[in-house]
């Protein structure tokens, strides 16, 4: 598979895997100046990149575990989805779940992208669904 990447900014950093078997490609902030993400605040962080991915695939934008554990920074709409027909700049919605302000600097690894295949099913309206043992049980019906 090939993913085409357009650098919107000369300062943009290409996505990169940091270990041989990593599923995710880290993506970096592309900023002119640092941003302070205050506690309980949301910010849209640019990457300076646009991508084109094959039909039938999506790119999932996920939090980085180190930012989550050490600084309580997450991707608010996790996982975010980049559809195969989107050609705008990849941006990441970060949220500060912590109690301290957090500085986001140019080139900082802010999230990771995972490529995932998806299906486009035909939706069919029916009068009844087949029955199962579980039935309509949900939302904790099997206890903790």
C-alpha positions in Angstrom: 0.0 0.0 0.0 1.1 3.5 -0.7 0.0 6.6 1.1 0.6 9.9 -0.7 1.7 12.8 1.5 1.6 16.4 0.7 3.7 18.8 2.9 1.6 21.9 3.3 4.4 23.4 5.3 8.2 23.0 4.7 8.5 22.5 8.5 6.1 19.5 8.5 7.5 16.3 9.9 6.8 13.0 8.0 4.9 10.3 10.0 7.3 7.8 11.5 7.3 4.4 13.2 9.6 4.3 16.2 9.9 0.5 16.4 10.0 -2.2 13.8 6.7 -3.8 14.7 4.8 -0.7 15.8 1.2 -0.4 14.4 1.2 3.4 14.6 3.0 6.1 12.9 3.7 9.1 15.2 2.7 12.4 13.8 4.0 15.8 14.9 2.7 19.3 15.6 3.6 21.8 12.9 3.6 25.2 14.7 5.1 28.6 14.3 5.1 29.1 18.0 4.4 26.9 21.1 0.9 26.5 22.3 -0.1 26.1 26.0 -3.0 23.6 26.4 -4.7 24.5 29.7 -6.3 21.9 31.9 -9.8 20.8 30.7 -9.1 22.6 27.4 -9.3 21.5 23.8 -7.1 22.6 20.9 -6.9 21.7 17.2 -3.2 21.0 16.4 -2.0 21.2 12.8 0.5 18.7 11.3 1.3 20.5 8.1 0.5 17.4 6.1 -2.3 16.2 3.8 -2.7 12.6 2.8 -4.3 10.4 0.2 -5.1 6.8 1.1 -6.7 4.1 -1.0 -10.4 3.5 -1.0 -11.5 0.9 1.6 -9.0 2.1 4.2 -9.1 4.8 6.9 -6.4 6.3 9.0 -7.3 6.3 12.7 -5.8 9.1 14.8 -5.0 7.8 18.3 -3.4 9.2 21.5 0.2 8.4 22.3 0.4 6.4 25.5 3.4 8.4 27.0 1.5 11.7 26.6 -1.6 10.1 28.2 0.2 8.5 31.1 2.8 11.2 31.9 0.8 14.4 31.0 -2.9 13.3 30.8 -3.0 14.5 27.2 -5.4 12.6 24.9 -7.1 12.8 21.5 -10.6 13.9 22.3 -12.4 12.1 19.5 -10.3 9.0 19.8 -9.9 7.4 17.5 -10.4 10.1 15.0 -10.9 9.0 11.4 -9.3 10.3 8.2 -11.5 9.1 5.4 -10.0 8.0 2.1 -11.6 11.0 0.2 -10.4 13.7 2.6 -7.6 15.9 1.2 -7.4 18.7 3.9 -4.7 19.1 6.4 -4.4 16.4 9.1 -5.1 18.1 12.4 -5.4 16.5 15.9 -8.0 17.4 18.5 -6.0 17.3 21.8 -7.6 17.5 25.3 -5.8 18.2 28.5 -7.4 15.8 31.1 -4.8 16.8 33.7 -4.5 19.6 36.2 -1.4 21.3 34.8 -0.9 23.4 31.6 0.9 21.5 28.9 3.2 23.1 26.2 2.9 21.8 22.7 6.0 22.7 20.6 6.8 22.4 16.9 7.9 18.9 16.0 6.5 17.3 19.2 5.0 13.9 18.6 1.3 14.5 19.5 -0.6 11.4 18.3 -0.3 8.3 16.2 -1.9 7.1 13.0 -3.0 3.5 12.4 -4.1 2.4 9.0 -7.2 0.2 9.0 -9.3 -1.6 6.3 -13.0 -1.1 6.5 -16.1 -2.5 4.8 -18.9 -0.6 3.1 -21.9 -2.9 3.7 -25.3 -2.8 2.2 -27.9 -1.9 4.8 -31.1 -3.9 4.6 -34.3 -3.1 6.5 -36.0 -6.3 7.9 -39.0 -7.0 10.1 -37.1 -9.2 12.6 -33.5 -10.1 13.5 -32.3 -13.6 14.2 -32.4 -14.4 18.0 -29.3 -15.0 20.2 -28.8 -16.0 23.8 -27.8 -12.5 24.7 -30.8 -10.9 23.0 -31.2 -7.2 23.9 -28.9 -7.4 27.0 -26.3 -4.7 27.1 -24.7 -1.9 29.1 -23.3 -4.1 31.9 -25.9 -6.9 31.8 -23.2 -9.5 32.5 -22.0 -7.5 35.6 -18.5 -6.3 36.2 
